Amino acid sequence: MLLDFDDDGPGPVVILLHGFPLNRSMWKAQMAKIGSLYRVIAPDLRGHGHTAAPDGVYSIDAMADDVLDLLNALQLKEPVVIGGLSMGGYIALSLVARHPERVRALILMDTRAGADSTEAALGREEMAKQVETTRSTASVVQAMLPKLFSETTRNFHSDRIVPVRHMMEKTPARAVAGALRGMAARPDRTGDLARIQVPTLVLVGADDTITPPAEARAMAQAIPGAQFEIIPNAGHLAPLENPAASNAAILRFLSSLP
């Protein structure tokens, strides 16, 4: 699977993997700020943005392999920093678990290591069937959008919500269904956390109700030497909702790398 991507900036490589069902444009503020110091590569994951949307289940490991194929196509043989938000975080964890030699450092944003509960997996399957039946992602957009943002974003930065809605609406129904089923079937990576040997930053929005700060903190405590940052005035899309605080935390972490 050939991923469409943005690639800009000097210096060491930082890969940013977007959440579901978004695309690489969610990293606009990071491309501008972090991309002034680092080479930031932001792909559209399988079925999202400008990348082709095949039929079938988009397993997390297959999506991670797509990212690996991109690194190989760009001849990036040295380890790189991998950052992922939510679904992108699942993919980052798959890469560091299965191909640790390719990862220089890890940034896990508003994500979790655990697998779906039975109830959550069934909910995703129900949503996938609804999307396929209606050939529309409207039900997913309607269900997800209110849960993604903090009250601060809704009240004072509603302009940041509109582009997210547009990203979600543009994602094809078969890609939404494929990613939902892939996330529902993803393995539990909790046991892999203690084996992570690269510098890691765990970052979470203070008002994230999907992957709450307490869960993110526990994940950080399970990873040897991990740094932990709570981003104020942000929910599940911390880098997009509060880019200034998120970028500052990411740049602090990147500047600390050997």
N, C-alpha and C positions, 0 to 999 in steps of 0.2 A: 504494500500500500504506500503510494507516494504522497506524502503530506505537503500541503501548501504551507508556506511559512514566511515570516518576516525575519530578517537577519541584519542587524545594524549595530554599530558601535565598535570601539577599540578594545584591546585587552582580553583578559581571560573570558572564557565562554560561560554564559548562564542560560540554561534552557528553562523556559516558563511554560507550564502545561495548564491550560484553562479548565474550568469546571463545566458541568453539564447543565443545560444543553446550550452552552455559550460558544464563543470562538475567540481567536487570538486578539481581537480588538479590545477585550476586557483589560489587556495589559498596556493600554495606550500610555497611561501615566508612568508606568515602569519603563517602557521603551524610551520615553523622553528623558527621565531622570537617571535611571540605572544605566541606560544605554549611552550616557555621556562618558561613562568610565569603564564599562564592560561591553563585551560583544554579546548582546541579548538576542537569542533565537526563540521566537514564539511561533510554534506550529498550530495550524488548525488540526485537531485530532480527527480520527476516522469519522466521516459522516458529518462533521461540523464545519462551519465557515465555507471555505472554498475547496475543501478536500472531498473527494468522491465518497458517496454514501452507498456501500454495497448492502445487499440483503443479509440477513442472518444476525447471530448474536455477536456483539462486539465485546469479546472477553477482555478483561483488564490486561492480561498477559499479552494478548494479541496487539492491543493498543500500545503497550510498552514496546513490543517488538517493532511496531511502526516507527516509534521514536528512535529506536536503535538503528533501524534502516536509514533514517534521516541522518543520524550522526555518521554512519558509514558513507553515505552518499556525499556528505560534506567533508569527508576524509578527516574527521575529528577523532584521532586515535588516542589522544591524551584524555585522561578523566576530566569530566566537566561538572559544573554545579547544576544540579537538577532541582527545580522548584515546581511544586504543583499545588493547585487549590482544589479542594473537595475531590471530584473524580480524578483530577490531575494529580492529587496527592496519592490516590490509590495506585496510579500508574508509576509515580516516582518510587513508591515502596516496592512495587513489583521489580523495577529496574535495579534498585539497590540490593534486593534479596537475591535476584537471579544473575545479575551482572555487576557485582560490586566493583570490579576492576575498571568500569567505565564511569564511576561516580566519584567526583572529587569532594563534593559536599552536598548537603541535602537541605531544602527549605520546604517544610510541610505547613501549608496554610489552610486553616478552616477545613480540616479533614480528620479521618480516623483510621486506626489500624484494624479495628475489628470488622468481622463480616456482618452482613445483614442478619437481623433476627428473622425467624420464620415469618413473622407478621409483616415485617418490612419488605421481605422478598416477595411475599404474596401481593402486597400493595403495589410493588413495581410491576409485577406480571399483569395485574388488573389494569394498571395505567397503560402498559404496552399494548394490551388487547384493545383498549378503548381508542388509542391513537391509530392502530391499524384499521379498526372498524370504521372510524369516522374519517380516516385519512387526513386528520388535522391534529395539530399539537396544542390547540386552544385549551383543552382540559388540563394539560401539563402546565402551561403558562399560568392559567388561572389558579391552579393548586400551589405552584411553587413561588410565584412572584412575591406574595405577601410575606412569606417566611424568610426571604433572603436578606432583608434589609433591617437595619436598626431603626428605632424611632427617630433618632437624629437625622438619618438620611431621608426618611419619609417626610419629616417636617421642614427640614432646612436645605436639603440637597436633592429634591425630587427630580432635578434635571439629570441626575446620575441613574435614575431608575429607567427612564425612557429608552436609552440605548440597550439596556439589558433586556427589556421586553422585545425590542427589535431583533436582537441576537437570537432569542429563544424562538421567536415566530419564524425566523428564516431557516431554522434547523429542520431538515426534512423528517417527515413522520417515521420513515423506516430507520433513520439514524437514531431518533429518540427511542424507538422500540428496541433497537439493537443495543444501545447503551444501557437502557434500563435493565435488560436481561443480563447483560454483562456484569453490571454492578451487583445485581441480585445474586449472581453465582460466584462472586469474587471470593478468594480464599481469605481466611483470617490471618492477618500478618502480625498479630500481637506477639506471638512467639519469636518473630524475627527481630523485634525491636532491640533486644539485648545484644544481638549479633552485629548491629550496625556499627561500623568502625570509622566512619567519616564524620567530620564536624557537621552538626545538625542544628538548624533553627526551627523551632515549632512556634508558629505565629497564629493568633486567633483573635477574632473580633470580640470585644467585651460583651456584646449583646447577641452573639451567635447562639441561636436556639437549636440549630440543626446539629452542630458539633460543638457543644458548649465548652467554655474555658476550663472547667473542671476535668473534662475528658481529655482536652488537649494537654493540660498540665500532667495528667497521669501518663500520657504517651511520651511527653518530654522526659519525665522521670525514669521511664523504662529504657530510654536510649542513653548509653554512656556519654556523659559530658554534654548533653544537648542544652542549648540555650532556649529560653522560653520568653515570649513577648505577647502581652495582651494589648491589642490596639483599641484605644477608646473610640467611642462614637461610631462603632462599626458592628455589623452583624456577620452574616456568612460570607460576604464578599469584601472582606477587610481591605485588600489592596485597592479595590475600586471605590469603596465608600470613604475611606480615609487614606488617600494616597500619600499625603505628606508624612504621617506617622509610620505607615507601612514601609515606604521607601527608606526612611531614616533607619528603621530597624534592620531592613535587609542590607543596606549599605554598611551599617556597623558590623553586621555579621560577615559580610564579604571582605571587609577590610581587615578582619581578625584572622582570616585564613592564612595558613603558612604558605 
